[in-house]
Amino acid sequence: MTEYEKASSTMGDSGIHWIDVLFRWCVVLLVDAAEVLGISYEALNVYLFVFLLPLALICSGLLNIFLYKRFRDEVVKARV
C-alpha cells in the first residue's frame, strides 16, 4: 500500500463530493510535504494540527485583543 492510499484510507467518504475532493487533495499535499521534510504523514499531521494550529489560533486571539484595546483607546482619545 502506498503512502497516499494509507493516508487516504484514514477517513471514510463523506458523501459530499467537494469535501471528498478537497480531502484527497490535502492528503496528497501533506504526503508530498512529509516526503520533502523526511517525516511520516502522521507526524506531519500531529505537528500541524496539535501544535501549530492551536499556537496560531492563540496568537491570533491575543493579537485581536491587543488591537481591540489599542483601537478602543484611540477612539477614546479622539473624542476628548
C-alpha positions in Angstrom: 0.0 0.0 0.0 1.4 3.4 -1.0 1.6 6.3 1.5 -1.2 8.0 -0.5 -3.5 5.0 -0.1 -2.6 4.6 3.6 -3.3 8.3 4.3 -6.5 8.4 2.2 -7.9 5.3 4.0 -7.8 7.1 7.3 -11.1 8.7 6.6 -14.3 7.4 5.0 -16.2 9.0 2.3 -18.4 11.8 3.5 -20.9 11.5 0.6 -20.3 15.2 -0.3 -18.3 15.3 -3.5 -16.5 18.6 -3.0 -15.4 17.7 0.6 -14.1 14.3 -0.6 -12.1 16.1 -3.4 -10.7 18.7 -1.1 -9.8 16.0 1.5 -7.9 13.9 -1.1 -6.1 17.0 -2.4 -5.0 17.8 1.1 -3.8 14.3 1.7 -1.7 14.4 -1.4 -0.3 17.8 -0.4 0.5 16.5 3.2 2.1 13.3 1.9 4.3 15.2 -0.5 5.3 17.7 2.2 6.1 14.9 4.6 8.3 13.3 2.0 10.2 16.6 1.5 10.6 17.0 5.2 11.6 13.4 5.7 8.9 12.6 8.2 5.7 10.5 8.1 2.3 11.8 7.1 1.0 11.0 10.6 3.9 13.0 12.3 3.2 16.0 10.0 -0.5 15.8 10.9 0.4 15.9 14.6 2.8 18.8 14.2 0.2 20.8 12.2 -3.0 20.1 14.0 -1.8 19.5 17.6 1.0 22.1 17.8 1.0 24.7 15.1 -2.8 25.3 14.6 -3.5 25.9 18.3 -0.5 28.1 18.6 -1.6 30.1 15.6 -5.2 30.4 17.0 -3.9 31.6 20.4 -1.6 34.2 18.8 -4.4 35.4 16.6 -6.7 35.7 19.6 -4.1 37.6 21.6 -3.4 39.9 18.6 -7.1 40.6 18.3 -7.4 41.5 21.9 -4.4 43.8 21.7 -5.6 45.5 18.6 -9.1 45.9 20.0 -7.8 47.6 23.1 -5.5 49.8 21.1 -8.3 50.8 18.8 -10.7 51.5 21.7 -8.0 53.7 23.4 -7.5 55.6 20.1 -11.3 56.2 19.9 -11.5 57.5 23.4 -8.5 59.9 22.8 -10.2 61.2 19.6 -13.4 62.0 21.5 -11.6 64.1 24.1 
